[in-house]
Each structure stands twice: as C-alpha cells, then as structure tokens.
C-alpha cells in the first residue's frame, strides 16, 4: 500500500523483519514530522483525537540509523 508523502524509515523490503505493512514502522513526512505504525497500547486513555501505539526499541534505532543521527 502506497503512503503518499511519507518516507518509510524502517522495515524496508528485504530486511530481516517487518517486510510487510502489518508490523511496527516509522515514517517521515514531507514536513519533517514522524508517523508511527505499531500495536495499539492501552497504557492510558489518550485524549480525543489521539492514540497510543507501542513500538519496539529496535524499530526506533533503525529509524535513527536511516536518518543518519
């Protein structure tokens, strides 16, 4: 599934994990913000219009490496 305006930073095809769209991933928008795909978390109730997702540390580390930080 194409995600117009987003650059996928994690789970690139051919990688060891997250080769499909059904796992945690980090995307960067054209404006420089981030979109996180992950499992819904019930750690607390988020305010209206917001959501909580859980994403493994290794996915965040992969995103940081992709950005060269």
KENUSE-673843 format. One line per 5 residues: number of its first residue (from 1); for each residue y, x, z of N, C-alpha, C, O. Coordinates in steps of 0.02 Angstrom, whole numbers. Layout:
BEGIN
NUM = Y,X,Z,Y,X,Z,Y,X,Z,Y,X,Z; ...
END
This chain:
BEGIN
1 = -59,42,0,0,0,0,62,44,0,69,88,43; 108,34,-47,169,73,-52,218,51,2,223,-8,18; 254,99,28,305,84,78,371,113,52,388,170,65; 406,72,15,467,93,-18,518,118,33,530,86,84; 547,175,18,598,203,61,571,242,120,611,266,161
6 = 505,249,126,475,286,181,438,347,155,406,345,103; 443,402,193,404,462,179,352,468,234,370,473,293; 289,468,215,235,473,264,229,546,287,221,591,246; 234,557,353,231,624,381,162,643,407,147,702,416; 120,593,419,54,606,449,0,570,410,14,523,372
11 = -62,592,419,-119,558,389,-120,560,314,-141,512,282; -97,615,285,-98,620,212,-168,617,185,-215,642,216; -177,586,128,-243,580,96,-273,650,90,-239,698,72; -337,655,104,-371,719,101,-371,755,168,-405,806,175; -335,729,217,-332,760,283,-394,742,323,-433,699,302
16 = -402,774,380,-462,762,420,-463,693,454,-516,668,470; -404,664,465,-400,599,498,-348,556,463,-305,581,427; -353,491,475,-301,444,452,-291,445,376,-234,447,353; -345,445,339,-338,443,266,-322,373,240,-302,366,182; -331,322,282,-317,254,261,-254,230,297,-225,266,338
21 = -234,169,281,-173,142,311,-185,106,377,-140,73,403; -245,112,406,-262,74,466,-265,118,528,-304,104,573; -224,169,532,-226,213,590,-154,232,609,-108,216,572; -144,266,665,-77,287,683,-46,334,631,-79,380,607; 16,322,615,53,364,569,126,364,587,151,319,621
26 = 162,415,563,234,421,572,265,425,502,241,463,459; 318,386,492,354,386,428,427,401,442,453,386,496; 461,432,394,533,444,399,567,400,347,545,395,290; 622,368,368,659,326,322,710,367,283,723,425,300; 739,337,232,790,371,192,850,389,235,885,439,222
31 = 863,349,287,921,362,331,907,414,385,952,434,422; 842,437,389,825,488,438,794,463,502,776,503,545; 788,397,509,754,371,569,679,371,557,655,391,504; 641,348,607,568,350,603,538,281,612,565,240,649; 483,269,577,443,209,585,375,232,609,345,276,579
36 = 351,202,663,288,221,692,237,166,682,251,107,695; 178,184,657,123,137,649,70,156,700,49,214,702; 49,110,741,0,125,792,-30,63,822,-14,7,802; -73,73,870,-105,17,905,-54,-16,951,-14,18,984; -54,-81,954,-9,-118,998,-25,-100,1070,-83,-98,1091
41 = 28,-86,1108,21,-69,1179,44,-128,1221,90,-165,1203; 11,-136,1277,31,-188,1324,55,-157,1390,47,-187,1443; 84,-97,1385,107,-61,1444,161,-101,1482,162,-100,1543; 204,-135,1446,252,-182,1475,275,-228,1419,261,-215,1361; 310,-280,1436,334,-328,1387,400,-303,1358,449,-295,1394
46 = 400,-290,1294,461,-266,1260,510,-323,1252,490,-382,1249; 574,-308,1247,624,-359,1235,612,-395,1168,577,-369,1125; 639,-454,1162,633,-492,1100,655,-450,1040,707,-417,1043; 616,-452,987,633,-414,927,608,-343,927,619,-307,878; 576,-321,981,550,-253,986,475,-257,999,448,-309,1017
51 = 441,-200,988,369,-196,1000,353,-127,1026,391,-79,1015; 297,-121,1060,272,-57,1084,210,-39,1045,167,-81,1034; 205,24,1024,143,48,993,122,112,1028,164,149,1054; 58,124,1029,31,187,1056,12,232,998,-17,209,949; 29,295,1004,13,343,951,-11,407,984,22,432,1030
56 = -67,435,962,-94,495,994,-47,556,985,-11,561,936; -49,600,1033,-8,660,1031,-18,700,967,30,726,940; -81,705,944,-93,746,884,-57,718,822,-40,756,776; -46,653,820,-10,624,764,64,643,767,94,659,716; 94,642,827,163,664,834,172,737,818,221,757,787
61 = 123,778,840,126,850,824,123,861,748,157,905,721; 82,822,714,76,827,641,143,809,608,164,842,560; 176,758,633,241,739,606,293,793,616,332,808,570; 294,824,675,340,879,689,328,937,641,375,966,614; 264,954,630,248,1008,582,271,991,512,297,1034,476
66 = 262,928,492,282,907,425,357,913,414,380,927,359; 395,904,468,468,911,465,491,983,472,550,997,461; 446,1028,490,465,1099,499,503,1112,563,539,1162,567; 497,1069,612,532,1078,676,495,1125,721,517,1139,777
END
